[in-house]
Amino acid sequence: MTTKITSARPAAGPRKGSRRRPPASSATTVGRPGFAWALPAAVFFALFAIVPLIMVAVLSFMSWDGLSSPEFVGTDNWSRLMDDPVMLTSIWLTLLLTVLGVALQTPLSILLGVWAAGHQRNRAVLSVIYFIPLLLSATAVSVLWRALLDPNFGIPAEASWLFGDGNLFGEQATAIGVLAFVSTWQFTPFHTLIYQGAARAIPQVLYQAAEIDGAGRYRQFFHITLPQLRNSMITSMILMIVGGLTTFETVLILTQGGPGTDTTISAYYMYDKAFKSFDYGTGSAIALVLVVAATIISLIVVRVSGYDKMRSSMEGVS
């Protein structure tokens, strides 16, 4: 009897140089989280943003004094706004303050943010002192500067050689200048934080290569730092625009829309119509105009800047 012996072939293992894929499992699979994770935030946003916005849109076609029942009036509120000279002036003033805010805060924020991202001596202490206005509310800041700029007991009264009669709120030009200055003093530290974080994320190898090529600090700033801050610059500008269009507390406390209506911006005019004149329909129409204007301007900035086409996670790389 003969026995046939067959040699067992070894199991085929992974070929040399080939990569073996790990088995897919629920523990190792990485993907987008389910909708349930976003449900609490979506419900919160719907209750406190979408629903009130819809109610404001409906109320803009109503006549309501806050006590009696709302009455549908169609487009009467909108027609009155189109013919209201104060409304047209408030739109121009709102755009003016927004442009001034962007023009003043952007260069200051970039310079301070890049400086705060460095390693200078006493940089941390000076940064903390400079960021103090960021910790204060807009109301507290407005009350502070109202007291400091009081024509009878404030800084202008002690420096009449510089401020003249000291009444900075008595003329439109100086009142607008005060509003722009106070907003810049308060919100520049916030945008400085944005640029500080972005400047620290710039790869140091770019500056090292520039130094080897003989580029000085100014050329490095304009040819490396600024291009790398492009994404942050667009984000900061959008926040400035939205904030400028919705500024309210500063005007309410510092000027109350005066002298006359020379500093009555759209947000303050909305407050005046709704809560002083008890015309909630017209106030709602003004609020809706502000929402639409802020959305359209933000979309234009995003589209023109090409921010929506940037796919890289690296700052400034498209």
C-alpha positions as CSV (number, residue, x, y, z in Angstrom):
1,M,0.0,0.0,0.0
2,T,1.5,3.2,-1.1
3,T,0.9,6.5,0.7
4,K,0.8,9.6,-1.4
5,I,2.2,12.6,0.4
6,T,1.3,16.0,-0.8
7,S,3.1,19.1,0.5
8,A,0.8,21.8,1.7
9,R,1.4,25.1,0.0
10,P,1.9,28.0,2.3
11,A,-0.9,30.5,2.4
12,A,-0.3,33.4,0.1
13,G,0.9,36.3,2.2
14,P,1.2,40.0,1.3
15,R,3.6,40.7,-1.5
16,K,6.7,42.6,-0.7
17,G,6.2,46.3,-1.1
18,S,2.5,46.1,-1.1
19,R,0.3,47.9,1.5
20,R,-2.3,46.0,3.3
21,R,-5.6,47.7,3.9
22,P,-6.9,47.6,7.5
23,P,-10.3,45.9,7.7
24,A,-13.1,48.3,7.7
25,S,-14.9,48.5,10.9
26,S,-17.1,51.0,12.8
27,A,-14.2,51.9,15.0
28,T,-11.7,52.7,12.2
29,T,-14.1,54.2,9.6
30,V,-13.9,57.9,9.6
31,G,-16.7,59.9,7.9
32,R,-19.1,62.7,8.3
33,P,-21.1,62.7,11.5
34,G,-24.8,62.0,11.2
35,F,-27.5,64.7,11.2
36,A,-28.4,63.8,14.8
37,W,-25.2,65.5,15.9
38,A,-26.3,68.8,14.3
39,L,-29.9,68.5,15.4
40,P,-29.6,70.5,18.7
41,A,-27.8,73.4,17.0
42,A,-30.3,73.3,14.1
43,V,-33.3,73.4,16.5
44,F,-31.7,76.3,18.5
45,F,-30.9,78.2,15.2
46,A,-34.4,77.7,13.9
47,L,-36.1,78.8,17.1
48,F,-34.0,81.9,17.7
49,A,-33.1,82.9,14.2
50,I,-35.3,81.5,11.4
51,V,-38.7,81.8,13.2
52,P,-38.1,85.4,14.4
53,L,-36.9,86.4,10.9
54,I,-40.1,85.0,9.4
55,M,-42.2,86.8,12.0
56,V,-40.4,90.1,11.2
57,A,-41.0,89.6,7.5
58,V,-44.7,89.0,8.1
59,L,-44.9,92.0,10.5
60,S,-43.4,94.3,7.9
61,F,-46.7,94.0,6.0
62,M,-48.7,94.8,9.1
63,S,-49.7,97.9,11.1
64,W,-49.1,97.3,14.8
65,D,-48.6,99.6,17.8
66,G,-47.6,96.8,20.2
67,L,-51.0,96.8,22.0
68,S,-53.9,96.3,19.5
69,S,-54.2,93.5,17.1
70,P,-52.0,93.7,14.0
71,E,-53.7,94.9,10.8
72,F,-52.6,93.9,7.3
73,V,-51.7,96.9,5.3
74,G,-49.9,95.3,2.3
75,T,-46.9,97.3,1.1
76,D,-47.8,100.6,2.8
77,N,-44.8,100.3,5.2
78,W,-42.4,99.7,2.4
79,S,-43.9,102.6,0.3
80,R,-43.4,105.0,3.2
81,L,-39.8,103.9,3.6
82,M,-39.0,104.5,0.0
83,D,-40.3,108.1,0.3
84,D,-38.8,108.7,3.8
85,P,-35.7,111.1,3.5
86,V,-34.5,110.0,7.0
87,M,-34.4,106.4,5.9
88,L,-32.4,107.2,2.8
89,T,-30.0,109.3,4.8
90,S,-29.7,106.6,7.4
91,I,-28.7,104.1,4.7
92,W,-25.9,106.4,3.5
93,L,-24.7,107.0,7.1
94,T,-24.7,103.3,7.8
95,L,-22.6,102.6,4.7
96,L,-20.2,105.5,5.6
97,L,-19.6,104.2,9.1
98,T,-19.1,100.7,7.8
99,V,-16.5,101.8,5.2
100,L,-14.8,103.9,7.9
101,G,-14.7,100.9,10.2
102,V,-13.2,98.6,7.6
103,A,-10.7,101.3,6.4
104,L,-9.5,102.0,10.0
105,Q,-9.6,98.6,11.6
106,T,-8.1,96.5,8.8
107,P,-4.6,98.0,8.7
108,L,-4.4,98.4,12.4
109,S,-5.5,94.8,13.1
110,I,-3.1,93.4,10.5
111,L,-0.1,95.3,11.9
112,L,-0.9,94.6,15.6
113,G,-1.8,91.0,14.8
114,V,1.5,90.3,13.0
115,W,3.4,92.1,15.8
116,A,1.6,90.1,18.5
117,A,2.5,86.9,16.7
118,G,6.2,87.6,17.2
119,H,8.6,87.0,20.0
120,Q,9.4,90.5,21.1
121,R,10.2,91.4,24.7
122,N,7.2,92.2,26.9
123,R,4.9,91.3,23.9
124,A,2.6,89.2,26.1
125,V,2.1,91.9,28.7
126,L,1.4,94.6,26.1
127,S,-1.0,92.3,24.2
128,V,-3.0,91.7,27.4
129,I,-3.2,95.4,28.1
130,Y,-4.3,96.2,24.5
131,F,-7.0,93.5,24.5
132,I,-8.8,94.9,27.5
133,P,-11.4,96.8,25.4
134,L,-12.4,93.4,23.9
135,L,-13.5,92.3,27.4
136,L,-15.9,95.2,27.8
137,S,-19.5,95.4,26.4
138,A,-20.4,97.9,23.8
139,T,-22.6,99.7,26.3
140,A,-19.8,100.0,28.8
141,V,-17.4,101.3,26.2
142,S,-20.0,103.9,25.0
143,V,-20.7,105.1,28.5
144,L,-16.9,105.4,29.2
145,W,-16.2,107.5,26.1
146,R,-19.4,109.6,26.7
147,A,-17.9,110.6,30.0
148,L,-14.4,111.1,28.7
149,L,-15.6,113.3,25.8
150,D,-18.1,115.3,27.8
151,P,-17.7,119.0,26.8
152,N,-18.0,120.2,30.3
153,F,-16.1,117.8,32.5
154,G,-14.2,115.5,30.0
155,I,-11.0,115.7,28.0
156,P,-12.3,118.4,25.6
157,A,-12.9,120.8,28.5
158,E,-9.2,120.4,29.6
159,A,-7.8,120.7,26.1
160,S,-9.7,123.5,24.5
161,W,-6.7,124.4,22.4
162,L,-7.3,121.2,20.5
163,F,-11.0,120.6,20.6
164,G,-12.3,124.2,20.5
165,D,-15.6,124.6,22.3
166,G,-15.3,120.9,23.2
167,N,-18.7,119.9,21.9
168,L,-17.7,117.0,19.6
169,F,-21.3,115.8,19.3
170,G,-22.6,119.2,18.1
171,E,-21.6,118.8,14.4
172,Q,-22.2,115.9,12.0
173,A,-18.5,115.5,10.9
174,T,-17.1,115.3,14.5
175,A,-19.9,113.1,15.7
176,I,-19.3,110.6,13.0
177,G,-15.6,110.8,13.7
178,V,-16.3,110.0,17.4
179,L,-18.5,107.0,16.4
180,A,-15.8,105.6,14.1
181,F,-13.1,106.1,16.7
182,V,-15.0,104.4,19.5
183,S,-15.9,101.4,17.3
184,T,-12.3,101.1,16.2
185,W,-11.0,101.3,19.8
186,Q,-13.3,98.6,20.9
187,F,-13.3,96.0,18.0
188,T,-9.7,96.3,16.7
189,P,-8.5,93.9,19.4
190,F,-10.9,91.2,18.2
191,H,-9.7,91.3,14.6
192,T,-6.1,91.5,15.9
193,L,-6.7,88.1,17.5
194,I,-7.8,86.7,14.1
195,Y,-4.6,88.0,12.4
196,Q,-2.4,86.9,15.3
197,G,-3.6,83.3,15.0
198,A,-3.2,83.4,11.2
199,A,0.2,84.9,11.3
200,R,1.4,82.2,13.7
201,A,0.2,79.5,11.3
202,I,2.4,80.8,8.4
203,P,5.2,78.3,7.8
204,Q,8.6,79.7,9.0
205,V,10.3,78.0,6.1
206,L,8.9,80.7,3.8
207,Y,10.7,83.4,5.8
208,Q,13.9,81.4,6.0
209,A,13.9,81.0,2.3
210,A,13.3,84.7,1.8
211,E,16.2,85.6,4.1
212,I,18.5,83.3,2.1
213,D,17.4,85.2,-1.0
214,G,18.2,88.5,0.6
215,A,14.6,89.8,1.3
216,G,14.2,92.2,4.1
217,R,11.4,92.6,6.6
218,Y,9.3,94.9,4.4
219,R,9.5,92.6,1.4
220,Q,8.7,89.6,3.6
221,F,5.7,91.4,5.0
222,F,4.3,92.4,1.6
223,H,5.2,89.3,-0.4
224,I,4.7,86.5,2.3
225,T,2.7,87.7,5.3
226,L,-0.1,89.6,3.5
227,P,-0.7,86.9,0.8
228,Q,-0.8,84.3,3.5
229,L,-3.4,86.3,5.5
230,R,-5.8,86.4,2.6
231,N,-8.4,84.1,4.0
232,S,-8.3,85.7,7.4
233,M,-8.6,89.1,5.9
234,I,-11.8,88.2,4.0
235,T,-13.3,86.7,7.2
236,S,-12.4,89.7,9.2
237,M,-13.9,92.1,6.6
238,I,-17.1,90.2,6.5
239,L,-17.4,90.4,10.3
240,M,-16.7,94.2,10.1
241,I,-19.3,94.7,7.5
242,V,-22.0,92.8,9.3
243,G,-21.0,94.6,12.6
244,G,-21.1,98.0,10.9
245,L,-24.5,97.5,9.5
246,T,-25.9,96.4,12.8
247,T,-24.2,99.0,15.1
248,F,-26.7,100.3,17.6
249,E,-25.5,100.7,21.2
250,T,-22.8,103.2,20.4
251,V,-25.1,105.5,18.6
252,L,-27.8,105.2,21.2
253,I,-25.6,106.2,24.1
254,L,-23.2,108.6,22.4
255,T,-25.3,110.7,20.0
256,Q,-28.9,109.3,20.1
257,G,-29.0,109.9,16.4
258,G,-28.2,113.6,16.8
259,P,-27.5,116.4,16.3
260,G,-31.0,116.2,14.7
261,T,-30.8,113.1,12.5
262,D,-27.2,113.6,11.4
263,T,-26.0,110.3,13.0
264,T,-29.3,108.4,12.7
265,I,-28.1,105.1,11.1
266,S,-30.5,102.4,10.0
267,A,-30.3,100.3,13.1
268,Y,-31.1,103.3,15.3
269,Y,-33.9,104.4,13.0
270,M,-35.4,100.9,13.4
271,Y,-35.3,101.4,17.2
272,D,-36.8,104.8,16.9
273,K,-39.7,103.7,14.7
274,A,-40.5,100.5,16.7
275,F,-39.9,101.5,20.3
276,K,-40.4,105.2,20.3
277,S,-43.0,105.8,17.7
278,F,-44.6,102.4,18.3
279,D,-44.7,101.6,14.6
280,Y,-43.5,98.0,14.7
281,G,-44.5,97.4,11.1
282,T,-42.1,100.1,9.7
283,G,-39.5,99.0,12.2
284,S,-39.7,95.4,11.0
285,A,-39.4,96.5,7.4
286,I,-36.1,98.4,8.3
287,A,-34.8,95.3,10.1
288,L,-35.5,93.2,7.1
289,V,-33.7,95.6,4.9
290,L,-30.6,95.4,7.2
291,V,-30.7,91.6,7.1
292,V,-31.0,91.5,3.3
293,A,-28.3,94.1,2.8
294,A,-25.8,92.4,5.2
295,T,-26.4,89.0,3.4
296,I,-26.0,90.5,-0.1
297,I,-22.9,92.5,0.7
298,S,-21.3,89.4,2.5
299,L,-22.0,87.2,-0.5
300,I,-20.5,89.8,-2.9
301,V,-17.3,90.0,-0.8
302,V,-17.0,86.2,-0.8
303,R,-17.6,85.9,-4.5
304,V,-15.4,88.8,-5.6
305,S,-12.5,87.7,-3.3
306,G,-12.7,84.1,-4.5
307,Y,-13.0,82.9,-0.9
308,D,-15.6,80.4,-1.9
309,K,-13.2,78.6,-4.3
310,M,-10.5,78.0,-1.8
311,R,-10.2,74.4,-0.9
312,S,-6.9,74.2,0.9
313,S,-6.7,74.0,4.6
314,M,-3.5,76.0,4.5
315,E,-3.8,79.8,5.1
316,G,-3.6,81.8,1.8
317,V,-3.2,78.8,-0.5
318,S,-5.9,78.4,-3.1
